Amino acid sequence: MEEREFFTETTELRTHTLTCPKCGQSGEYKVTWVVRRKRAQLPRNADERDRARFAKAQSYMVRRDDKLACANVRCRKPFEINTLQTLAFLTE
């Protein structure tokens, strides 16, 4: 059984305050995240190994965007997002 079958997957936009490294101006940016929430129940065709993996599974988010364009009209240069984590676990 694949790990994908343990989770429901959605995409969400979340706003973060980031600073452009080229012009130094900070602004609110919308970053796309893939959110994988643990299902309430295990699928029916699971064996003992899958039950153990499901018990350890935890909801998490993965950042989809790696680069953003600066919000400053004079700059507009793309920059990499290196101040945000690429993976974040959810507490529910």
N, CA, C and O atoms as a CHARMM CRD file, in Angstrom:
* protein
*
  368
    1    1 MET  N      0.83700  -1.17000   0.00000 PROA 1      0.00000
    2    1 MET  CA     0.00000   0.00000   0.00000 PROA 1      0.00000
    3    1 MET  C      0.89400   1.25000   0.00000 PROA 1      0.00000
    4    1 MET  O      1.89300   1.30500   0.71800 PROA 1      0.00000
    5    2 GLU  N      0.53300   2.23300  -0.79600 PROA 2      0.00000
    6    2 GLU  CA     1.31600   3.45100  -0.89600 PROA 2      0.00000
    7    2 GLU  C      0.94600   4.43900   0.20000 PROA 2      0.00000
    8    2 GLU  O     -0.15000   4.39300   0.75800 PROA 2      0.00000
    9    3 GLU  N      1.86700   5.31700   0.48900 PROA 3      0.00000
   10    3 GLU  CA     1.65500   6.32700   1.53400 PROA 3      0.00000
   11    3 GLU  C      0.52700   7.28700   1.16200 PROA 3      0.00000
   12    3 GLU  O     -0.15700   7.80500   2.04500 PROA 3      0.00000
   13    4 ARG  N      0.32500   7.53000  -0.12500 PROA 4      0.00000
   14    4 ARG  CA    -0.72700   8.45000  -0.57100 PROA 4      0.00000
   15    4 ARG  C     -2.11600   8.01100  -0.12500 PROA 4      0.00000
   16    4 ARG  O     -3.00400   8.84500   0.05200 PROA 4      0.00000
   17    5 GLU  N     -2.30700   6.71800   0.05600 PROA 5      0.00000
   18    5 GLU  CA    -3.61600   6.20500   0.44300 PROA 5      0.00000
   19    5 GLU  C     -3.94700   6.49600   1.90800 PROA 5      0.00000
   20    5 GLU  O     -5.09500   6.32700   2.32100 PROA 5      0.00000
   21    6 PHE  N     -2.97200   6.92800   2.69300 PROA 6      0.00000
   22    6 PHE  CA    -3.19400   7.27600   4.09000 PROA 6      0.00000
   23    6 PHE  C     -3.67100   8.72200   4.25500 PROA 6      0.00000
   24    6 PHE  O     -4.15500   9.08900   5.32600 PROA 6      0.00000
   25    7 PHE  N     -3.54100   9.55000   3.20400 PROA 7      0.00000
   26    7 PHE  CA    -3.79000  10.97900   3.31700 PROA 7      0.00000
   27    7 PHE  C     -4.78700  11.47000   2.27200 PROA 7      0.00000
   28    7 PHE  O     -4.96100  10.85400   1.22000 PROA 7      0.00000
   29    8 THR  N     -5.44100  12.59800   2.58300 PROA 8      0.00000
   30    8 THR  CA    -6.20200  13.35100   1.59600 PROA 8      0.00000
   31    8 THR  C     -5.35500  14.56100   1.24400 PROA 8      0.00000
   32    8 THR  O     -4.82700  15.23400   2.13000 PROA 8      0.00000
   33    9 GLU  N     -5.22300  14.83700  -0.03700 PROA 9      0.00000
   34    9 GLU  CA    -4.31200  15.87200  -0.50000 PROA 9      0.00000
   35    9 GLU  C     -5.07700  17.05200  -1.08800 PROA 9      0.00000
   36    9 GLU  O     -5.94200  16.87000  -1.94500 PROA 9      0.00000
   37   10 THR  N     -4.75700  18.26600  -0.62600 PROA 10     0.00000
   38   10 THR  CA    -5.33800  19.49600  -1.14900 PROA 10     0.00000
   39   10 THR  C     -4.22800  20.52900  -1.31600 PROA 10     0.00000
   40   10 THR  O     -3.14100  20.37700  -0.75900 PROA 10     0.00000
   41   11 THR  N     -4.50500  21.57900  -2.08500 PROA 11     0.00000
   42   11 THR  CA    -3.56000  22.68200  -2.20900 PROA 11     0.00000
   43   11 THR  C     -4.16200  23.90800  -1.54100 PROA 11     0.00000
   44   11 THR  O     -5.36200  24.15900  -1.65000 PROA 11     0.00000
   45   12 GLU  N     -3.32400  24.66900  -0.85100 PROA 12     0.00000
   46   12 GLU  CA    -3.76800  25.86800  -0.15600 PROA 12     0.00000
   47   12 GLU  C     -2.80000  27.01000  -0.42900 PROA 12     0.00000
   48   12 GLU  O     -1.60000  26.80100  -0.61000 PROA 12     0.00000
   49   13 LEU  N     -3.34300  28.21800  -0.45500 PROA 13     0.00000
   50   13 LEU  CA    -2.52700  29.42100  -0.54400 PROA 13     0.00000
   51   13 LEU  C     -2.46300  30.04000   0.84300 PROA 13     0.00000
   52   13 LEU  O     -3.49600  30.27400   1.47100 PROA 13     0.00000
   53   14 ARG  N     -1.26300  30.30200   1.31700 PROA 14     0.00000
   54   14 ARG  CA    -1.07200  30.93800   2.61800 PROA 14     0.00000
   55   14 ARG  C     -0.20300  32.16800   2.42900 PROA 14     0.00000
   56   14 ARG  O      0.73500  32.15800   1.63100 PROA 14     0.00000
   57   15 THR  N     -0.51300  33.21600   3.15700 PROA 15     0.00000
   58   15 THR  CA     0.26800  34.43500   3.02600 PROA 15     0.00000
   59   15 THR  C      1.40100  34.45300   4.04100 PROA 15     0.00000
   60   15 THR  O      1.22900  34.07200   5.19900 PROA 15     0.00000
   61   16 HSD  N      2.56100  34.90300   3.58000 PROA 16     0.00000
   62   16 HSD  CA     3.75400  35.00100   4.41500 PROA 16     0.00000
   63   16 HSD  C      4.42300  36.33500   4.13100 PROA 16     0.00000
   64   16 HSD  O      4.36100  36.84000   3.01000 PROA 16     0.00000
   65   17 THR  N      5.05700  36.90100   5.13500 PROA 17     0.00000
   66   17 THR  CA     5.83000  38.11900   4.95800 PROA 17     0.00000
   67   17 THR  C      7.25800  37.72800   4.60700 PROA 17     0.00000
   68   17 THR  O      7.96100  37.11700   5.41100 PROA 17     0.00000
   69   18 LEU  N      7.67800  38.08500   3.40100 PROA 18     0.00000
   70   18 LEU  CA     9.00900  37.75300   2.91100 PROA 18     0.00000
   71   18 LEU  C      9.72300  39.01900   2.46500 PROA 18     0.00000
   72   18 LEU  O      9.08200  40.00900   2.11400 PROA 18     0.00000
   73   19 THR  N     11.04900  38.98500   2.47900 PROA 19     0.00000
   74   19 THR  CA    11.85900  40.12400   2.06400 PROA 19     0.00000
   75   19 THR  C     12.62700  39.75900   0.80300 PROA 19     0.00000
   76   19 THR  O     13.25600  38.70300   0.72900 PROA 19     0.00000
   77   20 CYS  N     12.56800  40.64100  -0.18600 PROA 20     0.00000
   78   20 CYS  CA    13.31000  40.43800  -1.43100 PROA 20     0.00000
   79   20 CYS  C     14.79300  40.67600  -1.15200 PROA 20     0.00000
   80   20 CYS  O     15.14600  41.73300  -0.62900 PROA 20     0.00000
   81   21 PRO  N     15.66500  39.73700  -1.48100 PROA 21     0.00000
   82   21 PRO  CA    17.08800  39.93100  -1.21300 PROA 21     0.00000
   83   21 PRO  C     17.75000  40.94100  -2.16000 PROA 21     0.00000
   84   21 PRO  O     18.85000  41.41600  -1.87900 PROA 21     0.00000
   85   22 LYS  N     17.10100  41.26600  -3.26000 PROA 22     0.00000
   86   22 LYS  CA    17.70600  42.17200  -4.23300 PROA 22     0.00000
   87   22 LYS  C     17.42800  43.63600  -3.91400 PROA 22     0.00000
   88   22 LYS  O     18.33600  44.46600  -3.98100 PROA 22     0.00000
   89   23 CYS  N     16.17500  43.96600  -3.56600 PROA 23     0.00000
   90   23 CYS  CA    15.85100  45.36100  -3.26100 PROA 23     0.00000
   91   23 CYS  C     15.67300  45.60700  -1.76100 PROA 23     0.00000
   92   23 CYS  O     15.69200  46.75800  -1.32300 PROA 23     0.00000
   93   24 GLY  N     15.50200  44.55200  -0.97200 PROA 24     0.00000
   94   24 GLY  CA    15.38800  44.68400   0.47700 PROA 24     0.00000
   95   24 GLY  C     14.00700  45.05400   0.98500 PROA 24     0.00000
   96   24 GLY  O     13.84200  45.29800   2.18000 PROA 24     0.00000
   97   25 GLN  N     13.01300  45.10100   0.11500 PROA 25     0.00000
   98   25 GLN  CA    11.66300  45.46900   0.52400 PROA 25     0.00000
   99   25 GLN  C     10.89400  44.21600   0.94100 PROA 25     0.00000
  100   25 GLN  O     10.93200  43.19500   0.25400 PROA 25     0.00000
  101   26 SER  N     10.19500  44.30800   2.07700 PROA 26     0.00000
  102   26 SER  CA     9.38300  43.17600   2.52400 PROA 26     0.00000
  103   26 SER  C      7.94800  43.37700   2.08600 PROA 26     0.00000
  104   26 SER  O      7.48700  44.50200   1.89100 PROA 26     0.00000
  105   27 GLY  N      7.25500  42.26900   1.93600 PROA 27     0.00000
  106   27 GLY  CA     5.86700  42.33700   1.49900 PROA 27     0.00000
  107   27 GLY  C      5.15600  41.03700   1.78500 PROA 27     0.00000
  108   27 GLY  O      5.77300  40.03700   2.15200 PROA 27     0.00000
  109   28 GLU  N      3.84600  41.06600   1.61200 PROA 28     0.00000
  110   28 GLU  CA     3.00900  39.88700   1.80400 PROA 28     0.00000
  111   28 GLU  C      2.95700  39.11100   0.49300 PROA 28     0.00000
  112   28 GLU  O      2.60200  39.66100  -0.55000 PROA 28     0.00000
  113   29 TYR  N      3.31300  37.83900   0.55200 PROA 29     0.00000
  114   29 TYR  CA     3.31300  36.97500  -0.62100 PROA 29     0.00000
  115   29 TYR  C      2.44700  35.75600  -0.34900 PROA 29     0.00000
  116   29 TYR  O      2.40900  35.23700   0.76700 PROA 29     0.00000
  117   30 LYS  N      1.75100  35.30800  -1.38900 PROA 30     0.00000
  118   30 LYS  CA     0.94800  34.09200  -1.28000 PROA 30     0.00000
  119   30 LYS  C      1.78900  32.91900  -1.75500 PROA 30     0.00000
  120   30 LYS  O      2.26300  32.90300  -2.89100 PROA 30     0.00000
  121   31 VAL  N      1.97100  31.94400  -0.88700 PROA 31     0.00000
  122   31 VAL  CA     2.78400  30.77500  -1.18000 PROA 31     0.00000
  123   31 VAL  C      1.86900  29.56000  -1.26200 PROA 31     0.00000
  124   31 VAL  O      0.99800  29.37700  -0.41100 PROA 31     0.00000
  125   32 THR  N      2.06300  28.73200  -2.28200 PROA 32     0.00000
  126   32 THR  CA     1.24000  27.53700  -2.48300 PROA 32     0.00000
  127   32 THR  C      1.83000  26.37700  -1.69000 PROA 32     0.00000
  128   32 THR  O      3.02800  26.10300  -1.76900 PROA 32     0.00000
  129   33 TRP  N      0.98500  25.70600  -0.93400 PROA 33     0.00000
  130   33 TRP  CA     1.36800  24.53800  -0.13900 PROA 33     0.00000
  131   33 TRP  C      0.49600  23.36000  -0.53600 PROA 33     0.00000
  132   33 TRP  O     -0.68900  23.53300  -0.82500 PROA 33     0.00000
  133   34 VAL  N      1.06600  22.17100  -0.55400 PROA 34     0.00000
  134   34 VAL  CA     0.31400  20.92900  -0.71900 PROA 34     0.00000
  135   34 VAL  C      0.09300  20.38200   0.69200 PROA 34     0.00000
  136   34 VAL  O      1.04900  20.04900   1.39200 PROA 34     0.00000
  137   35 VAL  N     -1.16200  20.29500   1.10000 PROA 35     0.00000
  138   35 VAL  CA    -1.50600  19.86600   2.45300 PROA 35     0.00000
  139   35 VAL  C     -1.99300  18.42300   2.40800 PROA 35     0.00000
  140   35 VAL  O     -2.94100  18.09500   1.69600 PROA 35     0.00000
  141   36 ARG  N     -1.32900  17.57200   3.17800 PROA 36     0.00000
  142   36 ARG  CA    -1.71600  16.16100   3.25200 PROA 36     0.00000
  143   36 ARG  C     -2.19400  15.87000   4.67500 PROA 36     0.00000
  144   36 ARG  O     -1.40700  15.83000   5.62200 PROA 36     0.00000
  145   37 ARG  N     -3.50800  15.66700   4.79400 PROA 37     0.00000
  146   37 ARG  CA    -4.10700  15.38600   6.09800 PROA 37     0.00000
  147   37 ARG  C     -4.36900  13.89000   6.23500 PROA 37     0.00000
  148   37 ARG  O     -4.83300  13.23500   5.30200 PROA 37     0.00000
  149   38 LYS  N     -4.06200  13.36900   7.41000 PROA 38     0.00000
  150   38 LYS  CA    -4.24500  11.94100   7.67100 PROA 38     0.00000
  151   38 LYS  C     -5.72700  11.60700   7.66200 PROA 38     0.00000
  152   38 LYS  O     -6.53900  12.33400   8.23400 PROA 38     0.00000
  153   39 ARG  N     -6.07000  10.51600   7.01600 PROA 39     0.00000
  154   39 ARG  CA    -7.47300  10.08400   6.96400 PROA 39     0.00000
  155   39 ARG  C     -7.92700   9.58100   8.32400 PROA 39     0.00000
  156   39 ARG  O     -7.10900   9.23100   9.17400 PROA 39     0.00000
  157   40 ALA  N     -9.21100   9.55000   8.51600 PROA 40     0.00000
  158   40 ALA  CA    -9.76600   9.10600   9.79200 PROA 40     0.00000
  159   40 ALA  C     -9.60000   7.59800   9.97500 PROA 40     0.00000
  160   40 ALA  O     -9.36100   7.12200  11.08500 PROA 40     0.00000
  161   41 GLN  N     -9.72900   6.85200   8.87900 PROA 41     0.00000
  162   41 GLN  CA    -9.62200   5.40000   8.97200 PROA 41     0.00000
  163   41 GLN  C     -8.65200   4.87000   7.92400 PROA 41     0.00000
  164   41 GLN  O     -8.41600   5.49700   6.89100 PROA 41     0.00000
  165   42 LEU  N     -8.11100   3.72500   8.21100 PROA 42     0.00000
  166   42 LEU  CA    -7.21000   3.02400   7.31200 PROA 42     0.00000
  167   42 LEU  C     -8.01600   2.37600   6.18600 PROA 42     0.00000
  168   42 LEU  O     -9.11100   1.87500   6.44200 PROA 42     0.00000
  169   43 PRO  N     -7.51000   2.36900   4.94400 PROA 43     0.00000
  170   43 PRO  CA    -8.22200   1.67200   3.86500 PROA 43     0.00000
  171   43 PRO  C     -8.39300   0.17800   4.17500 PROA 43     0.00000
  172   43 PRO  O     -7.64100  -0.38700   4.96800 PROA 43     0.00000
  173   44 ARG  N     -9.36400  -0.43600   3.55600 PROA 44     0.00000
  174   44 ARG  CA    -9.74800  -1.82200   3.89100 PROA 44     0.00000
  175   44 ARG  C     -8.69600  -2.87000   3.54700 PROA 44     0.00000
  176   44 ARG  O     -8.58000  -3.87100   4.25300 PROA 44     0.00000
  177   45 ASN  N     -7.93700  -2.66800   2.49500 PROA 45     0.00000
  178   45 ASN  CA    -7.01000  -3.70000   2.05300 PROA 45     0.00000
  179   45 ASN  C     -5.63400  -3.57400   2.72200 PROA 45     0.00000
  180   45 ASN  O     -4.61900  -3.86600   2.09100 PROA 45     0.00000
  181   46 ALA  N     -5.58900  -3.15200   3.96300 PROA 46     0.00000
  182   46 ALA  CA    -4.31600  -2.96100   4.66900 PROA 46     0.00000
  183   46 ALA  C     -3.93000  -4.20700   5.45700 PROA 46     0.00000
  184   46 ALA  O     -4.78400  -4.91800   5.98500 PROA 46     0.00000
  185   47 ASP  N     -2.61900  -4.45400   5.52400 PROA 47     0.00000
  186   47 ASP  CA    -2.12200  -5.55700   6.33600 PROA 47     0.00000
  187   47 ASP  C     -1.47300  -4.99700   7.60800 PROA 47     0.00000
  188   47 ASP  O     -1.59600  -3.80500   7.89200 PROA 47     0.00000
  189   48 GLU  N     -0.79600  -5.83800   8.36000 PROA 48     0.00000
  190   48 GLU  CA    -0.21900  -5.42500   9.65100 PROA 48     0.00000
  191   48 GLU  C      0.85900  -4.35300   9.47100 PROA 48     0.00000
  192   48 GLU  O      0.93800  -3.41600  10.26500 PROA 48     0.00000
  193   49 ARG  N      1.68300  -4.48600   8.43800 PROA 49     0.00000
  194   49 ARG  CA     2.72800  -3.48700   8.18600 PROA 49     0.00000
  195   49 ARG  C      2.12000  -2.12500   7.88600 PROA 49     0.00000
  196   49 ARG  O      2.60600  -1.09700   8.35600 PROA 49     0.00000
  197   50 ASP  N      1.04300  -2.13200   7.09500 PROA 50     0.00000
  198   50 ASP  CA     0.36700  -0.88500   6.75700 PROA 50     0.00000
  199   50 ASP  C     -0.28500  -0.25800   7.98100 PROA 50     0.00000
  200   50 ASP  O     -0.30100   0.96500   8.11600 PROA 50     0.00000
  201   51 ARG  N     -0.82300  -1.08600   8.87300 PROA 51     0.00000
  202   51 ARG  CA    -1.43000  -0.56000  10.10900 PROA 51     0.00000
  203   51 ARG  C     -0.38700   0.13100  10.98000 PROA 51     0.00000
  204   51 ARG  O     -0.66300   1.17000  11.58000 PROA 51     0.00000
  205   52 ALA  N      0.79900  -0.44200  11.04900 PROA 52     0.00000
  206   52 ALA  CA     1.86900   0.16400  11.83500 PROA 52     0.00000
  207   52 ALA  C      2.31800   1.48600  11.21100 PROA 52     0.00000
  208   52 ALA  O      2.55700   2.45900  11.92700 PROA 52     0.00000
  209   53 ARG  N      2.43400   1.52800   9.88500 PROA 53     0.00000
  210   53 ARG  CA     2.82100   2.76900   9.20500 PROA 53     0.00000
  211   53 ARG  C      1.74500   3.83200   9.35200 PROA 53     0.00000
  212   53 ARG  O      2.06000   5.01300   9.50200 PROA 53     0.00000
  213   54 PHE  N      0.46400   3.42500   9.31100 PROA 54     0.00000
  214   54 PHE  CA    -0.64100   4.36700   9.45900 PROA 54     0.00000
  215   54 PHE  C     -0.67400   4.95600  10.86600 PROA 54     0.00000
  216   54 PHE  O     -0.98900   6.13300  11.03800 PROA 54     0.00000
  217   55 ALA  N     -0.35200   4.14700  11.86800 PROA 55     0.00000
  218   55 ALA  CA    -0.34700   4.64400  13.24500 PROA 55     0.00000
  219   55 ALA  C      0.72100   5.71500  13.44200 PROA 55     0.00000
  220   55 ALA  O      0.52900   6.64200  14.22900 PROA 55     0.00000
  221   56 LYS  N      1.84100   5.59800  12.73600 PROA 56     0.00000
  222   56 LYS  CA     2.92400   6.57900  12.85000 PROA 56     0.00000
  223   56 LYS  C      2.73200   7.79400  11.94300 PROA 56     0.00000
  224   56 LYS  O      3.39900   8.81200  12.13000 PROA 56     0.00000
  225   57 ALA  N      1.83900   7.70300  10.97000 PROA 57     0.00000
  226   57 ALA  CA     1.65100   8.78200  10.00200 PROA 57     0.00000
  227   57 ALA  C      1.11700  10.03900  10.67600 PROA 57     0.00000
  228   57 ALA  O      0.37700   9.96700  11.65700 PROA 57     0.00000
  229   58 GLN  N      1.50500  11.19000  10.13700 PROA 58     0.00000
  230   58 GLN  CA     1.12900  12.47400  10.70900 PROA 58     0.00000
  231   58 GLN  C      0.79800  13.44000   9.57300 PROA 58     0.00000
  232   58 GLN  O      1.41500  13.36600   8.51100 PROA 58     0.00000
  233   59 SER  N     -0.15800  14.34000   9.77400 PROA 59     0.00000
  234   59 SER  CA    -0.51600  15.32300   8.75900 PROA 59     0.00000
  235   59 SER  C      0.63200  16.31400   8.56800 PROA 59     0.00000
  236   59 SER  O      1.30800  16.69400   9.52300 PROA 59     0.00000
  237   60 TYR  N      0.84000  16.72800   7.29900 PROA 60     0.00000
  238   60 TYR  CA     1.93200  17.65500   7.02100 PROA 60     0.00000
  239   60 TYR  C      1.64900  18.48700   5.77600 PROA 60     0.00000
  240   60 TYR  O      0.72300  18.20000   5.01700 PROA 60     0.00000
  241   61 MET  N      2.47100  19.53300   5.57600 PROA 61     0.00000
  242   61 MET  CA     2.37800  20.41000   4.41100 PROA 61     0.00000
  243   61 MET  C      3.73300  20.43600   3.71400 PROA 61     0.00000
  244   61 MET  O      4.77800  20.40800   4.36400 PROA 61     0.00000
  245   62 VAL  N      3.70500  20.49100   2.38300 PROA 62     0.00000
  246   62 VAL  CA     4.91900  20.60500   1.57900 PROA 62     0.00000
  247   62 VAL  C      4.78900  21.87200   0.73500 PROA 62     0.00000
  248   62 VAL  O      3.77200  22.08400   0.07500 PROA 62     0.00000
  249   63 ARG  N      5.82900  22.71400   0.76100 PROA 63     0.00000
  250   63 ARG  CA     5.79900  23.94600  -0.02000 PROA 63     0.00000
  251   63 ARG  C      5.99000  23.62500  -1.49400 PROA 63     0.00000
  252   63 ARG  O      6.93800  22.93400  -1.86700 PROA 63     0.00000
  253   64 ARG  N      5.08900  24.12700  -2.33200 PROA 64     0.00000
  254   64 ARG  CA     5.16100  23.86500  -3.76600 PROA 64     0.00000
  255   64 ARG  C      6.00000  24.93300  -4.47500 PROA 64     0.00000
  256   64 ARG  O      6.75800  24.61200  -5.39000 PROA 64     0.00000
  257   65 ASP  N      5.87400  26.19000  -4.06500 PROA 65     0.00000
  258   65 ASP  CA     6.59800  27.28300  -4.71800 PROA 65     0.00000
  259   65 ASP  C      8.03600  27.34200  -4.23100 PROA 65     0.00000
  260   65 ASP  O      8.30000  27.27700  -3.03000 PROA 65     0.00000
  261   66 ASP  N      8.96300  27.46500  -5.17500 PROA 66     0.00000
  262   66 ASP  CA    10.37100  27.64600  -4.82800 PROA 66     0.00000
  263   66 ASP  C     10.83000  29.07000  -5.09800 PROA 66     0.00000
  264   66 ASP  O     11.73800  29.56800  -4.43300 PROA 66     0.00000
  265   67 LYS  N     10.20800  29.72600  -6.07000 PROA 67     0.00000
  266   67 LYS  CA    10.56900  31.09200  -6.42600 PROA 67     0.00000
  267   67 LYS  C      9.32800  31.96000  -6.48900 PROA 67     0.00000
  268   67 LYS  O      8.24100  31.49800  -6.83500 PROA 67     0.00000
  269   68 LEU  N      9.51300  33.23700  -6.14700 PROA 68     0.00000
  270   68 LEU  CA     8.45700  34.23500  -6.26000 PROA 68     0.00000
  271   68 LEU  C      9.02800  35.46500  -6.94300 PROA 68     0.00000
  272   68 LEU  O     10.24200  35.67300  -6.93300 PROA 68     0.00000
  273   69 ALA  N      8.17300  36.27900  -7.53300 PROA 69     0.00000
  274   69 ALA  CA     8.59200  37.54400  -8.10800 PROA 69     0.00000
  275   69 ALA  C      8.38200  38.63600  -7.06400 PROA 69     0.00000
  276   69 ALA  O      7.39600  38.62600  -6.32700 PROA 69     0.00000
  277   70 CYS  N      9.31000  39.56500  -7.01400 PROA 70     0.00000
  278   70 CYS  CA     9.24100  40.64900  -6.04100 PROA 70     0.00000
  279   70 CYS  C      7.98500  41.48600  -6.28300 PROA 70     0.00000
  280   70 CYS  O      7.60100  41.70900  -7.43100 PROA 70     0.00000
  281   71 ALA  N      7.34500  41.94900  -5.20700 PROA 71     0.00000
  282   71 ALA  CA     6.12000  42.73600  -5.31400 PROA 71     0.00000
  283   71 ALA  C      6.40500  44.19700  -5.61900 PROA 71     0.00000
  284   71 ALA  O      5.50000  44.93400  -6.01000 PROA 71     0.00000
  285   72 ASN  N      7.65000  44.62400  -5.44700 PROA 72     0.00000
  286   72 ASN  CA     8.03000  46.00100  -5.74200 PROA 72     0.00000
  287   72 ASN  C      7.96300  46.21800  -7.25700 PROA 72     0.00000
  288   72 ASN  O      8.53200  45.44300  -8.02500 PROA 72     0.00000
  289   73 VAL  N      7.26700  47.27300  -7.68000 PROA 73     0.00000
  290   73 VAL  CA     7.07600  47.52800  -9.10100 PROA 73     0.00000
  291   73 VAL  C      8.40300  47.80800  -9.79200 PROA 73     0.00000
  292   73 VAL  O      8.57300  47.44900 -10.95700 PROA 73     0.00000
  293   74 ARG  N      9.32600  48.42800  -9.11800 PROA 74     0.00000
  294   74 ARG  CA    10.61800  48.77100  -9.72900 PROA 74     0.00000
  295   74 ARG  C     11.56600  47.57900  -9.80200 PROA 74     0.00000
  296   74 ARG  O     12.48100  47.56800 -10.62500 PROA 74     0.00000
  297   75 CYS  N     11.36000  46.59000  -8.96400 PROA 75     0.00000
  298   75 CYS  CA    12.27500  45.44000  -8.91100 PROA 75     0.00000
  299   75 CYS  C     11.74400  44.28600  -9.76800 PROA 75     0.00000
  300   75 CYS  O     12.33100  43.96100 -10.80100 PROA 75     0.00000
  301   76 ARG  N     10.65700  43.67900  -9.35200 PROA 76     0.00000
  302   76 ARG  CA     9.99700  42.56100 -10.04900 PROA 76     0.00000
  303   76 ARG  C     10.91500  41.38500 -10.36200 PROA 76     0.00000
  304   76 ARG  O     10.57900  40.56400 -11.21600 PROA 76     0.00000
  305   77 LYS  N     12.05600  41.28000  -9.70100 PROA 77     0.00000
  306   77 LYS  CA    12.98500  40.19500  -9.97900 PROA 77     0.00000
  307   77 LYS  C     12.57700  38.94500  -9.20000 PROA 77     0.00000
  308   77 LYS  O     12.09600  39.04800  -8.07100 PROA 77     0.00000
  309   78 PRO  N     12.76700  37.76400  -9.79400 PROA 78     0.00000
  310   78 PRO  CA    12.45000  36.53500  -9.06300 PROA 78     0.00000
  311   78 PRO  C     13.50500  36.25400  -7.99100 PROA 78     0.00000
  312   78 PRO  O     14.69500  36.50500  -8.18000 PROA 78     0.00000
  313   79 PHE  N     13.03400  35.73200  -6.87000 PROA 79     0.00000
  314   79 PHE  CA    13.95700  35.32900  -5.81100 PROA 79     0.00000
  315   79 PHE  C     13.49100  34.01800  -5.21200 PROA 79     0.00000
  316   79 PHE  O     12.30100  33.70300  -5.20900 PROA 79     0.00000
  317   80 GLU  N     14.45700  33.25500  -4.70300 PROA 80     0.00000
  318   80 GLU  CA    14.15200  31.96600  -4.09400 PROA 80     0.00000
  319   80 GLU  C     13.65400  32.15900  -2.67400 PROA 80     0.00000
  320   80 GLU  O     14.09800  33.05700  -1.95800 PROA 80     0.00000
  321   81 ILE  N     12.73100  31.30400  -2.28200 PROA 81     0.00000
  322   81 ILE  CA    12.21700  31.33400  -0.91500 PROA 81     0.00000
  323   81 ILE  C     13.11300  30.41900  -0.09000 PROA 81     0.00000
  324   81 ILE  O     12.99900  29.19600  -0.17400 PROA 81     0.00000
  325   82 ASN  N     13.99500  31.00100   0.69700 PROA 82     0.00000
  326   82 ASN  CA    14.85600  30.16500   1.53400 PROA 82     0.00000
  327   82 ASN  C     14.65100  30.43400   3.01800 PROA 82     0.00000
  328   82 ASN  O     15.32900  29.83600   3.85300 PROA 82     0.00000
  329   83 THR  N     13.72200  31.32900   3.35700 PROA 83     0.00000
  330   83 THR  CA    13.45100  31.58600   4.76600 PROA 83     0.00000
  331   83 THR  C     12.31400  30.71700   5.30600 PROA 83     0.00000
  332   83 THR  O     12.14400  30.61000   6.52000 PROA 83     0.00000
  333   84 LEU  N     11.54200  30.10200   4.42200 PROA 84     0.00000
  334   84 LEU  CA    10.44900  29.21300   4.84100 PROA 84     0.00000
  335   84 LEU  C     10.89000  27.76500   4.74900 PROA 84     0.00000
  336   84 LEU  O     11.67700  27.39500   3.87800 PROA 84     0.00000
  337   85 GLN  N     10.37800  26.96100   5.64800 PROA 85     0.00000
  338   85 GLN  CA    10.65600  25.52800   5.59000 PROA 85     0.00000
  339   85 GLN  C      9.95200  24.91700   4.38300 PROA 85     0.00000
  340   85 GLN  O      8.92500  25.42600   3.93400 PROA 85     0.00000
  341   86 THR  N     10.49900  23.83900   3.86800 PROA 86     0.00000
  342   86 THR  CA     9.85700  23.16200   2.74100 PROA 86     0.00000
  343   86 THR  C      8.83100  22.12800   3.22400 PROA 86     0.00000
  344   86 THR  O      7.95100  21.71900   2.46700 PROA 86     0.00000
  345   87 LEU  N      8.95000  21.71500   4.47900 PROA 87     0.00000
  346   87 LEU  CA     8.03900  20.72400   5.05300 PROA 87     0.00000
  347   87 LEU  C      7.63600  21.20300   6.44000 PROA 87     0.00000
  348   87 LEU  O      8.48500  21.62500   7.22500 PROA 87     0.00000
  349   88 ALA  N      6.34400  21.13900   6.74500 PROA 88     0.00000
  350   88 ALA  CA     5.86200  21.53700   8.06700 PROA 88     0.00000
  351   88 ALA  C      4.80500  20.53800   8.51700 PROA 88     0.00000
  352   88 ALA  O      3.86500  20.24200   7.78000 PROA 88     0.00000
  353   89 PHE  N      4.96400  20.02300   9.72700 PROA 89     0.00000
  354   89 PHE  CA     3.98300  19.10200  10.28100 PROA 89     0.00000
  355   89 PHE  C      2.82300  19.88900  10.88700 PROA 89     0.00000
  356   89 PHE  O      3.02100  20.95600  11.46800 PROA 89     0.00000
  357   90 LEU  N      1.62300  19.35500  10.74600 PROA 90     0.00000
  358   90 LEU  CA     0.41600  20.00500  11.25700 PROA 90     0.00000
  359   90 LEU  C      0.02900  19.39300  12.59100 PROA 90     0.00000
  360   90 LEU  O      0.14500  18.18300  12.78600 PROA 90     0.00000
  361   91 THR  N     -0.42700  20.22400  13.49800 PROA 91     0.00000
  362   91 THR  CA    -0.95900  19.73000  14.76500 PROA 91     0.00000
  363   91 THR  C     -2.46400  19.97000  14.73500 PROA 91     0.00000
  364   91 THR  O     -2.92500  21.10300  14.59000 PROA 91     0.00000
  365   92 GLU  N     -3.20900  18.90000  14.87400 PROA 92     0.00000
  366   92 GLU  CA    -4.68000  19.00300  14.79600 PROA 92     0.00000
  367   92 GLU  C     -5.32000  18.36500  15.99400 PROA 92     0.00000
  368   92 GLU  O     -6.54600  18.35300  16.10600 PROA 92     0.00000
